[in-house]
Amino acid sequence: MKVRPVNFNSDNVVGAAPEILAALAAANHGAAASYGEDPLTARLEARFRDLFEHDVAVFPVATGTAANALCLAACVPPWGVTFCHREAHIACDECGAPEFYSGGAKLALLDGAHAKLAPKTLAEALASGGAGVVHHAQPAAVSLSQATECGAVYQPAELAALAEIAHAHRCKLHVDGARFANALVTLGCSPAEASWRAGVDLLSFGATKNGALAAEAILVFDPALAATIGYRRKRAGHLFSKMRFLSAQLDAYLDDDLWLRNARHANAMASRMAAGLSALDNLGIALVHPVEANELFVRLPEPVRHGLAEDGFLFHGWGPPPDRVARLVTAWSTEPADVDKLIARAAHHAGAGGPRGARSGRSRPGQSPIRGNRRAATPSATPFRHPRESGDPDRRRPRARR
């Protein structure tokens, strides 16, 4: 049964929310001061201060990679090290931008279930990090993803525990919040409780995945760190002359809690899909990570993989064979009917494929119908391998982000 193409590849593939587009159209009337000196940007800064209940420095940029790389450049010297999870976006999907903008600083990759860092893992890594030894790069920052690349969410207490360890070792704590809104909806707490009150020093506040056209914000809670970011942003080519068009998106994103409403819908669609697919576990379909935001990682038998792809459902493969799983991402605009269709067609194909164990579930290299073939997605993280090291032809194709 062929359906119209339904794209669950990423929350990047959907369009911009109507409220965002309307705000851009409104900002297009008349003239305004350039380079962030406009009234919209001033209003945005005040709104972020109110939202986070803190005196926060705000730097709008167009991409999450720019936000992450500039945040880390502000707190990591060229001889420094940022500690992060092996699956972190800054490690796997930013083409060396954090290292480039910091002038050559290193990333130290750590393991952890569901792409989360555990306090014990971080403490051990920092204790053996060579602080004060001239022969070693010096620990300078810890970076976490909220939600993680496997769809898990840090509780405020978990953030606070990691922040305490980082600060004890004179490291700053950065959070990649590309899906911060999705995480916050799950947590049910205030933005302050999920950021500076838990010890976060810098936050890459995402909007593009959740309804913006192209807009993110660097939020800095430590005034000392904010002092250089304006210059770094300009030098990196990310200071927009018509800054009001970035600020207009972020302003509309915060207006009337659009950011939370969009994230709440995306999360609800992920939970709906998870519930439906979990009911098919007796047919060999299984979730491999908890669904705490808007991403699902699902082990699918081969007949289900091929069948869904033939039906017109688009989703990423994640990890090399034979451990490859399907990653499906819901968004602010996902239709409940499309989720229900995928569940129904998965049930159909699972029934046709026989009971668990009847088929191996392995894909021959180059024959998977699932777009892409991304990082391993097992609960215990496996080392990330460059496409050239994989031996799988699918991994040699260019990949879309998250």
SULRAZI-V835172 format. One record per residue. N is the residue number from 1. RES is the residue in one letter. PSI is psi in whole degrees, 0 to 359 (none if undefined). OMEGA is omega in whole degrees, 0 to 359 (none if undefined). D_FIRST is the distance of its C-alpha to the first C-alpha in Angstrom with 2 decimals. Layout:
<<N,RES,PSI,OMEGA,D_FIRST> <N,RES,PSI,OMEGA,D_FIRST>>
//
This chain:
<<1,M,112,180,0.00> <2,K,127,176,3.79> <3,V,165,174,6.40> <4,R,146,182,10.04> <5,P,130,177,11.79> <6,V,118,191,13.27> <7,N,107,174,16.40> <8,F,21,180,17.98> <9,N,317,186,20.21> <10,S,163,170,23.33> <11,D,358,173,25.10> <12,N,343,189,26.66> <13,V,346,182,23.63> <14,V,168,182,23.84> <15,G,192,180,26.48> <16,A,149,180,29.83> <17,A,145,180,30.58> <18,P,324,180,32.10> <19,E,325,178,35.32> <20,I,315,180,35.72> <21,L,322,178,35.28> <22,A,321,179,37.75> <23,A,322,177,40.23> <24,L,318,178,40.04> <25,A,320,179,40.72> <26,A,321,180,43.65> <27,A,343,183,45.04> <28,N,351,180,45.02> <29,H,127,175,47.80> <30,G,186,181,51.27> <31,A,158,178,52.74> <32,A,155,178,52.92> <33,A,152,186,54.73> <34,S,172,174,53.01> <35,Y,36,174,52.25> <36,G,7,179,51.61> <37,E,11,184,54.78> <38,D,160,181,52.92> <39,P,326,180,52.94> <40,L,316,180,49.19> <41,T,321,177,49.52> <42,A,319,179,52.62> <43,R,322,179,50.82> <44,L,317,179,47.92> <45,E,319,178,50.41> <46,A,322,180,51.99> <47,R,320,178,48.68> <48,F,321,178,47.81> <49,R,318,179,51.29> <50,D,318,183,50.82> <51,L,318,183,47.35> <52,F,359,177,48.46> <53,E,43,185,51.94> <54,H,153,176,53.51> <55,D,96,187,55.15> <56,V,138,174,52.30> <57,A,135,187,52.32> <58,V,128,179,49.22> <59,F,97,178,48.06> <60,P,139,173,44.93> <61,V,173,186,43.03> <62,A,340,185,39.77> <63,T,155,176,38.04> <64,G,325,178,37.80> <65,T,318,177,39.18> <66,A,316,180,42.24> <67,A,312,181,42.74> <68,N,312,185,42.60> <69,A,320,180,44.73> <70,L,324,175,47.37> <71,C,311,183,47.61> <72,L,325,178,48.28> <73,A,331,181,50.65> <74,A,340,184,52.72> <75,C,1,181,53.43> <76,V,118,178,53.20> <77,P,168,180,55.92> <78,P,334,179,55.40> <79,W,14,185,56.84> <80,G,175,180,54.64> <81,V,136,169,51.64> <82,T,127,178,48.61> <83,F,130,182,47.21> <84,C,172,177,43.46> <85,H,150,180,40.58> <86,R,330,181,39.27> <87,E,359,187,35.79> <88,A,146,178,37.30> <89,H,322,180,36.02> <90,I,335,181,39.59> <91,A,325,190,39.64> <92,C,337,194,36.27> <93,D,22,180,35.04> <94,E,17,169,38.08> <95,C,34,179,39.41> <96,G,11,182,42.83> <97,A,316,178,43.41> <98,P,320,178,45.18> <99,E,319,182,47.45> <100,F,309,185,48.08> <101,Y,341,176,49.02> <102,S,2,177,51.22> <103,G,23,175,53.06> <104,G,8,179,51.90> <105,A,157,184,51.55> <106,K,159,168,49.62> <107,L,130,175,46.62> <108,A,120,188,47.10> <109,L,128,183,43.81> <110,L,157,180,43.70> <111,D,165,177,41.35> <112,G,143,181,40.05> <113,A,140,175,37.23> <114,H,28,179,34.26> <115,A,24,176,35.92> <116,K,145,173,38.84> <117,L,137,175,42.49> <118,A,147,180,44.70> <119,P,318,181,48.34> <120,K,317,179,49.75> <121,T,314,180,47.83> <122,L,317,181,48.95> <123,A,317,180,52.52> <124,E,320,180,52.89> <125,A,318,180,51.56> <126,L,324,179,53.89> <127,A,330,180,56.83> <128,S,19,186,56.55> <129,G,357,177,55.66> <130,G,26,179,59.07> <131,A,130,179,60.22> <132,G,355,180,63.61> <133,V,119,188,63.56> <134,V,339,181,64.14> <135,H,351,185,62.25> <136,H,146,169,58.94> <137,A,145,191,56.58> <138,Q,132,177,57.15> <139,P,130,184,54.72> <140,A,332,184,54.09> <141,A,157,170,50.76> <142,V,132,180,47.91> <143,S,130,178,44.46> <144,L,154,174,41.72> <145,S,133,183,38.18> <146,Q,103,0,37.36> <147,A,165,183,34.56> <148,T,172,180,34.40> <149,E,349,174,32.00> <150,C,12,174,30.45> <151,G,12,179,30.14> <152,A,160,184,33.36> <153,V,133,174,36.07> <154,Y,129,171,39.86> <155,Q,154,178,41.89> <156,P,323,179,45.05> <157,A,325,177,47.20> <158,E,317,177,45.37> <159,L,316,182,45.88> <160,A,321,179,49.52> <161,A,318,179,50.11> <162,L,323,178,48.76> <163,A,320,180,50.71> <164,E,318,179,53.89> <165,I,314,180,53.57> <166,A,312,182,52.81> <167,H,327,178,55.73> <168,A,334,179,58.06> <169,H,20,177,57.48> <170,R,35,177,58.01> <171,C,146,174,54.36> <172,K,153,179,52.45> <173,L,119,177,49.10> <174,H,142,176,46.27> <175,V,124,171,42.87> <176,D,103,184,39.82> <177,G,44,177,38.28> <178,A,325,176,35.23> <179,R,40,180,33.52> <180,F,320,180,36.80> <181,A,317,179,35.53> <182,N,320,178,32.69> <183,A,318,183,35.31> <184,L,321,177,37.78> <185,V,318,178,35.46> <186,T,318,183,34.98> <187,L,325,182,38.71> <188,G,25,180,39.81> <189,C,181,179,43.03> <190,S,157,175,44.73> <191,P,324,179,44.22> <192,A,318,181,47.79> <193,E,334,180,47.20> <194,A,9,182,44.30> <195,S,255,190,46.35> <196,W,327,178,50.11> <197,R,338,176,51.18> <198,A,3,176,49.40> <199,G,8,179,51.20> <200,V,133,180,48.76> <201,D,323,180,50.76> <202,L,143,180,48.11> <203,L,127,169,44.59> <204,S,104,187,41.95> <205,F,111,186,40.49> <206,G,148,174,36.93> <207,A,332,187,35.37> <208,T,317,182,33.02> <209,K,345,190,30.11> <210,N,26,173,30.63> <211,G,344,178,30.84> <212,A,162,176,33.62> <213,L,308,176,33.38> <214,A,93,182,35.59> <215,A,130,173,38.20> <216,E,169,178,39.52> <217,A,133,169,42.98> <218,I,121,177,45.43> <219,L,124,184,47.25> <220,V,119,182,50.51> <221,F,349,179,52.40> <222,D,109,184,55.30> <223,P,328,181,57.51> <224,A,325,180,58.91> <225,L,331,183,55.52> <226,A,341,189,54.80> <227,A,326,185,57.91> <228,T,349,189,56.44> <229,I,324,177,52.80> <230,G,317,179,53.66> <231,Y,319,180,55.32> <232,R,320,179,52.59> <233,R,317,179,49.93> <234,K,313,182,52.01> <235,R,328,181,52.78> <236,A,356,179,49.10> <237,G,22,182,48.20> <238,H,13,172,46.33> <239,L,103,183,48.87> <240,F,135,176,47.28> <241,S,320,177,49.85> <242,K,61,185,47.77> <243,M,335,184,47.16> <244,R,336,181,46.66> <245,F,336,168,43.09> <246,L,314,182,42.25> <247,S,324,179,44.34> <248,A,321,179,42.81> <249,Q,314,182,39.36> <250,L,324,178,40.77> <251,D,314,178,42.92> <252,A,327,179,40.04> <253,Y,321,180,38.00> <254,L,338,186,40.80> <255,D,132,177,41.47> <256,D,30,178,40.66> <257,D,34,178,38.96> <258,L,319,183,35.93> <259,W,321,180,35.55> <260,L,323,178,35.43> <261,R,316,178,33.20> <262,N,315,180,30.59> <263,A,322,180,30.88> <264,R,319,178,30.80> <265,H,315,180,27.45> <266,A,315,179,25.99> <267,N,319,180,27.44> <268,A,321,178,26.21> <269,M,323,176,22.57> <270,A,318,179,23.18> <271,S,321,178,24.82> <272,R,315,179,22.01> <273,M,318,180,19.51> <274,A,317,180,22.18> <275,A,317,181,22.81> <276,G,318,180,19.25> <277,L,326,178,18.87> <278,S,330,179,22.44> <279,A,349,180,21.71> <280,L,17,185,19.61> <281,D,336,177,22.62> <282,N,352,178,23.22> <283,L,16,175,20.04> <284,G,7,178,21.36> <285,I,128,185,20.12> <286,A,138,172,23.26> <287,L,137,182,24.65> <288,V,352,174,27.41> <289,H,153,174,29.19> <290,P,144,179,30.08> <291,V,98,185,28.04> <292,E,356,177,30.96> <293,A,243,183,29.77> <294,N,28,177,26.41> <295,E,142,174,25.24> <296,L,140,174,23.45> <297,F,115,193,23.89> <298,V,133,172,21.65> <299,R,121,184,21.89> <300,L,135,171,18.54> <301,P,155,184,18.36> <302,E,318,178,17.21> <303,P,328,179,14.04> <304,V,317,177,13.00> <305,R,305,184,14.20> <306,H,320,182,12.39> <307,G,315,180,9.03> <308,L,321,179,9.40> <309,A,318,178,10.77> <310,E,329,178,8.14> <311,D,339,181,5.76> <312,G,9,177,8.93> <313,F,132,181,11.19> <314,L,132,177,14.71> <315,F,159,182,17.49> <316,H,146,162,20.66> <317,G,147,185,21.76> <318,W,114,179,25.20> <319,G,160,181,27.88> <320,P,155,172,28.45> <321,P,147,3,27.02> <322,P,8,184,27.31> <323,D,7,184,27.64> <324,R,135,176,24.84> <325,V,170,177,22.87> <326,A,133,172,20.22> <327,R,123,179,21.81> <328,L,133,183,20.02> <329,V,129,175,22.16> <330,T,165,187,22.02> <331,A,179,181,24.21> <332,W,337,184,26.30> <333,S,6,181,23.62> <334,T,133,180,20.58> <335,E,132,177,18.89> <336,P,324,181,18.74> <337,A,325,179,15.51> <338,D,322,176,13.86> <339,V,314,181,15.55> <340,D,323,177,14.44> <341,K,317,180,10.69> <342,L,317,179,11.41> <343,I,315,181,13.50> <344,A,318,180,11.22> <345,R,326,175,8.48> <346,A,318,178,11.68> <347,A,319,179,13.04> <348,H,311,183,10.29> <349,H,327,178,10.69> <350,A,321,178,14.39> <351,G,322,179,14.87> <352,A,334,183,13.50> <353,G,352,179,15.78> <354,G,176,184,18.82> <355,P,169,180,21.54> <356,R,135,178,23.16> <357,G,348,181,25.07> <358,A,331,178,23.19> <359,R,150,186,21.82> <360,S,331,183,23.95> <361,G,5,181,21.52> <362,R,147,176,23.37> <363,S,137,171,22.12> <364,R,142,182,24.15> <365,P,131,176,25.81> <366,G,357,184,23.97> <367,Q,5,178,20.61> <368,S,133,178,19.05> <369,P,353,184,15.92> <370,I,133,181,17.29> <371,R,129,175,19.50> <372,G,178,181,23.11> <373,N,80,196,24.95> <374,R,204,187,27.35> <375,R,162,177,30.20> <376,A,146,184,30.45> <377,A,35,176,29.33> <378,T,155,182,31.13> <379,P,323,174,33.49> <380,S,116,190,36.48> <381,A,141,175,36.26> <382,T,156,184,36.41> <383,P,137,176,38.23> <384,F,132,179,36.40> <385,R,139,176,36.45> <386,H,147,180,36.54> <387,P,326,181,33.81> <388,R,339,182,36.57> <389,E,355,190,37.35> <390,S,320,186,33.88> <391,G,2,181,33.48> <392,D,118,182,29.73> <393,P,327,181,28.75> <394,D,327,185,25.93> <395,R,352,182,28.68> <396,R,355,177,30.58> <397,R,149,175,28.29> <398,P,146,184,29.41> <399,R,149,168,27.86> <400,A,157,180,27.22> <401,R,151,172,29.26> <402,R,none,none,28.28>>
//
